[in-house]
Amino acid sequence: MPLTEAKRKSNNKYLAANYTVLGVKVRKDYAEEVRKKAKERGDTVNAVLRAALDDYLERHEHQKPPEDN
């Protein structure tokens, strides 16, 4: 069942208010390797990156952030 125009607008409004995009620049061959491995495992690239970010936050939860110079 396709989304109605009203539902699409509602979804877009919610996403704009509550989400952001984090980007990473990598070489094309590396990106393709990540996409291929994620697909083989039944994951999405977004899920792989989220897991890596969650792991990073967990590992650094109790550490002081570096001071600004």
N, CA, C and O of each residue as an XYZ file, in Angstrom:
276
protein
N       0.841     -1.175      0.000
C       0.000      0.000      0.000
C       0.890      1.243      0.000
O       1.655      1.442      0.943
N       0.811      2.067     -1.013
C       1.655      3.259     -1.083
C       1.261      4.291     -0.020
O       0.117      4.360      0.428
N       2.255      5.081      0.357
C       2.003      6.147      1.332
C       1.157      7.250      0.707
O       1.305      7.592     -0.466
N       0.274      7.789      1.526
C      -0.459      8.957      1.061
C       0.467     10.160      1.139
O       1.478     10.128      1.841
N       0.128     11.202      0.429
C       0.930     12.428      0.464
C       1.007     12.973      1.885
O       2.067     13.433      2.311
N      -0.087     12.931      2.617
C      -0.110     13.434      3.989
C       0.816     12.617      4.894
O       1.528     13.181      5.725
N       0.807     11.297      4.734
C       1.667     10.434      5.551
C       3.128     10.663      5.212
O       3.974     10.695      6.106
N       3.435     10.823      3.934
C       4.811     11.084      3.513
C       5.309     12.385      4.124
O       6.433     12.448      4.623
N       4.476     13.430      4.088
C       4.850     14.715      4.673
C       5.050     14.589      6.174
O       5.983     15.164      6.733
N       4.170     13.836      6.824
C       4.284     13.616      8.260
C       5.584     12.888      8.598
O       6.284     13.268      9.536
N       5.905     11.847      7.838
C       7.156     11.108      8.048
C       8.365     12.011      7.854
O       9.290     11.990      8.665
N       8.366     12.800      6.793
C       9.486     13.698      6.516
C       9.655     14.734      7.618
O      10.780     15.049      8.008
N       8.556     15.259      8.118
C       8.609     16.244      9.200
C       9.219     15.617     10.457
O      10.065     16.228     11.110
N       8.788     14.403     10.792
C       9.319     13.700     11.954
C      10.822     13.437     11.789
O      11.602     13.689     12.708
N      11.220     12.935     10.629
C      12.631     12.647     10.389
C      13.483     13.910     10.478
O      14.572     13.881     11.052
N      13.003     15.011      9.921
C      13.751     16.270      9.954
C      13.925     16.765     11.385
O      14.967     17.326     11.723
N      12.925     16.565     12.221
C      12.976     17.052     13.596
C      13.776     16.143     14.526
O      14.285     16.607     15.546
N      13.896     14.864     14.194
C      14.452     13.908     15.153
C      15.695     13.145     14.703
O      16.291     12.426     15.505
N      16.093     13.282     13.460
C      17.235     12.530     12.949
C      18.215     13.460     12.244
O      17.863     14.556     11.809
N      19.452     12.989     12.147
C      20.468     13.672     11.370
C      21.270     12.623     10.614
O      21.195     11.434     10.922
N      22.023     13.056      9.643
C      22.846     12.152      8.855
C      24.304     12.388      9.219
O      24.789     13.519      9.180
N      24.998     11.310      9.573
C      26.439     11.365      9.786
C      27.087     10.774      8.543
O      26.687      9.705      8.082
N      28.059     11.445      8.012
C      28.703     10.962      6.793
C      30.134     10.545      7.048
O      30.765     10.991      8.006
N      30.631      9.697      6.193
C      32.024      9.268      6.263
C      32.533      9.127      4.828
O      31.864      8.546      3.973
N      33.709      9.658      4.585
C      34.305      9.534      3.253
C      35.301      8.396      3.262
O      36.227      8.358      4.073
N      35.091      7.465      2.339
C      35.987      6.324      2.177
C      36.225      6.111      0.689
O      35.474      6.595     -0.158
N      37.275      5.385      0.400
C      37.549      5.070     -1.008
C      36.435      4.200     -1.557
O      35.813      3.431     -0.824
N      36.187      4.327     -2.858
C      35.094      3.594     -3.496
C      35.254      2.084     -3.350
O      34.277      1.376     -3.107
N      36.480      1.590     -3.498
C      36.692      0.149     -3.379
C      36.406     -0.340     -1.959
O      35.887     -1.441     -1.773
N      36.741      0.471     -0.966
C      36.454      0.120      0.425
C      34.945      0.115      0.668
O      34.421     -0.793      1.313
N      34.255      1.120      0.158
C      32.801      1.203      0.310
C      32.133     -0.013     -0.317
O      31.205     -0.581      0.259
N      32.595     -0.406     -1.475
C      32.012     -1.564     -2.149
C      32.270     -2.837     -1.350
O      31.401     -3.705     -1.273
N      33.445     -2.955     -0.759
C      33.760     -4.118      0.082
C      32.826     -4.167      1.300
O      32.336     -5.237      1.664
N      32.581     -3.017      1.925
C      31.681     -2.953      3.075
C      30.261     -3.333      2.654
O      29.605     -4.126      3.329
N      29.788     -2.771      1.547
C      28.437     -3.101      1.056
C      28.294     -4.599      0.782
O      27.294     -5.218      1.147
N      29.314     -5.169      0.130
C      29.281     -6.586     -0.222
C      29.242     -7.454      1.034
O      28.437     -8.381      1.123
N      30.107     -7.158      2.004
C      30.162     -7.955      3.225
C      28.870     -7.817      4.024
O      28.376     -8.802      4.574
N      28.321     -6.615      4.095
C      27.062     -6.407      4.808
C      25.944     -7.214      4.156
O      25.147     -7.852      4.844
N      25.890     -7.183      2.829
C      24.854     -7.924      2.116
C      25.000     -9.424      2.349
O      24.005    -10.117      2.564
N      26.240     -9.934      2.307
C      26.493    -11.358      2.549
C      25.974    -11.784      3.916
O      25.465    -12.893      4.077
N      26.106    -10.897      4.899
C      25.700    -11.211      6.265
C      24.231    -10.876      6.538
O      23.726    -11.136      7.630
N      23.552    -10.304      5.551
C      22.157     -9.945      5.739
C      21.970     -8.659      6.517
O      20.904     -8.426      7.086
N      23.000     -7.816      6.549
C      22.953     -6.533      7.247
C      22.822     -5.401      6.235
O      23.015     -5.591      5.034
N      22.493     -4.235      6.744
C      22.562     -3.028      5.931
C      23.808     -2.265      6.354
O      24.307     -2.452      7.464
N      24.304     -1.417      5.487
C      25.457     -0.596      5.839
C      25.092      0.288      7.027
O      25.918      0.503      7.914
N      23.875      0.797      7.053
C      23.442      1.627      8.170
C      23.511      0.844      9.485
O      23.958      1.380     10.499
N      23.075     -0.409      9.475
C      23.118     -1.227     10.691
C      24.562     -1.468     11.139
O      24.851     -1.455     12.336
N      25.462     -1.687     10.185
C      26.873     -1.897     10.503
C      27.458     -0.634     11.154
O      28.154     -0.713     12.166
N      27.169      0.514     10.566
C      27.691      1.771     11.112
C      27.090      2.071     12.483
O      27.799      2.522     13.382
N      25.797      1.827     12.651
C      25.158      2.039     13.963
C      25.800      1.166     15.033
O      26.053      1.630     16.144
N      26.066     -0.105     14.702
C      26.703     -1.012     15.656
C      28.100     -0.508     16.024
O      28.491     -0.554     17.190
N      28.845     -0.031     15.037
C      30.185      0.499     15.299
C      30.114      1.748     16.178
O      30.928      1.913     17.087
N      29.154      2.617     15.916
C      28.998      3.824     16.726
C      28.557      3.488     18.142
O      29.053      4.076     19.103
N      27.628      2.547     18.279
C      27.196      2.113     19.616
C      28.362      1.536     20.401
O      28.525      1.822     21.587
N      29.175      0.719     19.733
C      30.355      0.138     20.370
C      31.327      1.233     20.802
O      31.867      1.184     21.907
N      31.549      2.209     19.942
C      32.454      3.311     20.260
C      31.974      4.074     21.500
O      32.755      4.351     22.410
N      30.689      4.407     21.524
C      30.141      5.137     22.673
C      30.245      4.316     23.950
O      30.560      4.855     25.012
N      29.987      3.039     23.856
C      30.070      2.168     25.031
C      31.506      2.094     25.561
O      31.725      2.168     26.770
N      32.470      1.950     24.668
C      33.869      1.852     25.083
C      34.378      3.146     25.707
O      35.265      3.116     26.560
N      33.830      4.269     25.293
C      34.333      5.562     25.756
C      33.365      6.260     26.709
O      33.488      7.462     26.943
N      32.423      5.531     27.250
C      31.383      6.118     28.092
C      31.943      6.816     29.320
O      31.470      7.895     29.678
N      32.920      6.240     29.963
C      33.410      6.785     31.227
C      34.728      7.543     31.094
O      35.374      7.856     32.093
N      35.114      7.831     29.876
C      36.353      8.577     29.666
C      36.046     10.057     29.521
O      35.012     10.444     28.977
N      36.963     10.877     30.018
C      36.815     12.316     29.841
C      37.053     12.662     28.388
O      37.951     12.105     27.757
N      36.257     13.581     27.842
C      36.534     14.009     26.462
C      37.835     14.811     26.426
O      38.212     15.428     27.422
N      38.515     14.802     25.292
C      39.740     15.597     25.181
C      39.428     17.078     25.346
O      38.378     17.566     24.928
N      40.368     17.774     25.966
C      40.166     19.212     26.166
C      40.453     19.959     24.898
O      41.328     19.573     24.123
N      39.701     21.059     24.675
C      39.949     21.922     23.529
C      41.222     22.701     23.751
O      41.515     23.117     24.872
N      41.977     22.900     22.696
C      43.224     23.683     22.806
C      42.962     25.107     22.425
O      43.877     25.930     22.449
